[in-house]
Amino acid sequence: MKTRIATGVKLDSDLSGKSVDVKTYRGMIGSLLYLTASRPNIMFATCLCARYQANLKESHLSVVKRIFRYLRGSPSLGLWYPKLSSFDLTTYTDAYHAGHKLDRKSTSGCCQLLGNKLVSWTSKKQNCVSTSTTEVEYVVAASCCSQVIWMQTQLRDYGLQYDRIPILCDSKSAIAISANPVQHSKTKHIDVRYHFLKDHVEKGKIEMYFVPTELQLADIFTKALDELRASDLVSDIYIRASDLVFDIYIKDPDLFSLNEYSRKFF
């Protein structure tokens, strides 16, 4: 398979479907979750399938098998960490509004990079139901802020100091809320804990920047994508064939710079 999950697939309980063996399904999910440590591009599809482990149907199993077919077609892919890249901490956040078919909760996705090196990523269904795309983007940015602050503390132990860490988000409205010191009536319904982000923006520890959707790396952690878009994102987050990556780097080192876009704004 060329993609990890079909773009039109929306899993549900499928109560009328044929049941399958629970042990087999859970074993497959466990193997895939283990593999996400080195294959972040299957994170969204694996976490989506992991939500249905109580009353399993053939429709769920077919989606899991598709992930294995996708992996079979690309056995040499893996994360690559360039030795000479910088240690600038950059974060991308994205969300898919009301993407879950059963409860209409949204999916959060974010990733953190040290220079060109992808070091942390997540794909998670949000705990709350968001009433707008602005809210859902703000919630995921707040959660990402917590992760960034933790990473900042850990990296300080290694002598790396970071201030005004950029978070790249493709929602201008969410960025505006984080920078606005006034609590308007339209934002009061957002849970207090998510204004943790605004507090750190005001303190200058975090800076929010807009990034176009086509350059949003976290998009791969939130939804099913077509073959072209998925392939582009896999390349951008440095999942390369191990036997080709060194030759590409020698021929064109600038090809491996994710900071070209960042330098236009920072």
Secondary structure, DSSP 8 states (H G I E B T S, - for coil): --SSS-TT------TTS-B--HHHHHHHHHHHHHHTTT-GGGHHHHHHHHT--SS-BHHHHHHHHHHHHHHHT-TTEEE---TT----EEEEEEEETT--TTT---EEEEEEEETTEEEEEEEEE-SS--SSHHHHHHHHHHHHHHHHHHHHHHHHTTT----SEEEEES-HHHHHHHH--S--GGGTTS-GGGGHHHHHHHHTSEEEEE--GGG-GGGGGTS---HHHHHHHHHHTTEEETTTHHHHHHH-GGGG-TTTTGGGT-
